[in-house]
Amino acid sequence: MSGDYMISYEAEMIKDGRSVYIIIPFNAKEVFNKPKGTIYVKGTINNIPYRNKLISKGNNVQILIINKKLQDLLGYCGTIMKVELMITEDNIISDVLDTQDFIENCKLDVISAISTRKSIRKYTEQTITDKELNTILNAGFCAPSAKNKRPWNFIVVKNKDQLMELSKININGKMLQNANCCIIVCGDKILQGTKELLIADCSASTQNMLLASHGLGIGAVWCGVIQNSDWRKQIVKQFKLPESIIPISVISLGYPKEIRKSESRFDLSKIHNEIW
Ligand SMILES: Cc1cc2nc3c(=O)[nH]c(=O)nc-3n(C[C@H](O)[C@H](O)[C@H](O)COP(=O)(O)O)c2cc1C
């Protein structure tokens, strides 16, 4: 099957530990022609958008986790409810999984990538393709996070007017004017309630994306978002961030128009053996 699949049914909201889920009332493997592997889906439940993967319960039964936000929006009542489910396969994820050729063709080993990465602030006009962008985003998703909470969300901004607007009030973000696109890394305060850990998780994700960009030959620079700054307020307003979401970094991206050589930063004076 391709395209959207719409179904109306009485769905039981099942609570299993901390998760709440509904059972997909058809054989999703057959319907999506995906006998093996994870099925990523998106659509609406009672007109409320969702995006997730299906989880197999065996015997061709697939379930869809209803996260806390969706529960609130749906008015979760813990019983059977009438559900209008629009479901379609999420092809963006398929595109990411299709990035194997980048991995195979990448000539940069991880140690070289780490030691040759430099912040790039000047860019050519060359467009970053969606496939490249998805490879970078996938690296962001691969980062470690405290208790594996993965509290990040990424806003991809390609629109030139939006990039220009974003660059205006931050003197340290001027390169965004000429960036091909940027990724705003946001942290979800509900998913990760400890602020230090939220910042650490999103920073690990940011660094992964800088390295992935470098591996693809794409220039990138990390722009920090200071928590009480006007820039932070602007980002919240410009990109309509909900109350529970905080912007943590902005990654400016583009094909490099400058060559920056890396220098050795190994510093023996900062290495302490066994004790300070
Ligand atoms: C938390 C953080 C915030 C940063 N903010 C900015 C920024 O606002 N603008 C900028 O041009 N570079 C920013 N940078 C990049 C640093 O200036 C850069 O990493 C540093 O000068 C070392 O250079 P390199 O990245 O080329 O090794 C930031 C880096 C980090 C880690």
Ligand as a Chemical Component Dictionary entry (heavy atoms), coordinates in Angstrom:
data_LIG
# 
_chem_comp.id                   LIG 
_chem_comp.type                 NON-POLYMER 
_chem_comp.pdbx_formal_charge   0 
_chem_comp.three_letter_code    LIG 
# 
loop_
_chem_comp_atom.comp_id 
_chem_comp_atom.atom_id 
_chem_comp_atom.alt_atom_id 
_chem_comp_atom.type_symbol 
_chem_comp_atom.charge 
_chem_comp_atom.model_Cartn_x 
_chem_comp_atom.model_Cartn_y 
_chem_comp_atom.model_Cartn_z 
_chem_comp_atom.pdbx_ordinal 
LIG C1  C1  C 0 28.566 26.160 23.386 1  
LIG C2  C2  C 0 29.187 26.794 22.165 2  
LIG C3  C3  C 0 28.688 27.978 21.705 3  
LIG C4  C4  C 0 29.235 28.585 20.559 4  
LIG N1  N1  N 0 28.676 29.730 20.077 5  
LIG C5  C5  C 0 29.155 30.283 18.936 6  
LIG C6  C6  C 0 28.523 31.416 18.365 7  
LIG O1  O1  O 0 27.534 31.930 18.887 8  
LIG N2  N2  N 0 29.039 31.927 17.212 9  
LIG C7  C7  C 0 30.139 31.379 16.604 10 
LIG O2  O2  O 0 30.560 31.891 15.561 11 
LIG N3  N3  N 0 30.756 30.288 17.113 12 
LIG C8  C8  C 0 30.284 29.714 18.254 13 
LIG N4  N4  N 0 30.855 28.582 18.752 14 
LIG C9  C9  C 0 31.986 27.970 18.044 15 
LIG C10 C10 C 0 33.300 28.307 18.752 16 
LIG O3  O3  O 0 33.605 29.664 18.571 17 
LIG C11 C11 C 0 34.397 27.406 18.198 18 
LIG O4  O4  O 0 34.049 26.055 18.431 19 
LIG C12 C12 C 0 35.746 27.688 18.815 20 
LIG O5  O5  O 0 36.187 28.967 18.465 21 
LIG C13 C13 C 0 36.791 26.666 18.388 22 
LIG O6  O6  O 0 36.934 26.641 16.995 23 
LIG P1  P1  P 0 36.678 25.330 16.119 24 
LIG O7  O7  O 0 35.243 24.932 16.314 25 
LIG O8  O8  O 0 36.955 25.746 14.722 26 
LIG O9  O9  O 0 37.582 24.245 16.610 27 
LIG C14 C14 C 0 30.331 27.968 19.888 28 
LIG C15 C15 C 0 30.819 26.764 20.363 29 
LIG C16 C16 C 0 30.248 26.164 21.478 30 
LIG C17 C17 C 0 30.765 24.829 21.935 31 
# 
loop_
_chem_comp_bond.comp_id 
_chem_comp_bond.atom_id_1 
_chem_comp_bond.atom_id_2 
_chem_comp_bond.value_order 
_chem_comp_bond.pdbx_ordinal 
LIG C1  C2  SING 1  
LIG C2  C3  SING 2  
LIG C2  C16 DOUB 3  
LIG C3  C4  DOUB 4  
LIG C4  N1  SING 5  
LIG C4  C14 SING 6  
LIG N1  C5  DOUB 7  
LIG C5  C6  SING 8  
LIG C5  C8  SING 9  
LIG C6  O1  DOUB 10 
LIG C6  N2  SING 11 
LIG N2  C7  SING 12 
LIG C7  O2  DOUB 13 
LIG C7  N3  SING 14 
LIG N3  C8  DOUB 15 
LIG C8  N4  SING 16 
LIG N4  C9  SING 17 
LIG N4  C14 SING 18 
LIG C9  C10 SING 19 
LIG C10 O3  SING 20 
LIG C10 C11 SING 21 
LIG C11 O4  SING 22 
LIG C11 C12 SING 23 
LIG C12 O5  SING 24 
LIG C12 C13 SING 25 
LIG C13 O6  SING 26 
LIG O6  P1  SING 27 
LIG P1  O7  DOUB 28 
LIG P1  O8  SING 29 
LIG P1  O9  SING 30 
LIG C14 C15 DOUB 31 
LIG C15 C16 SING 32 
LIG C16 C17 SING 33 
# 
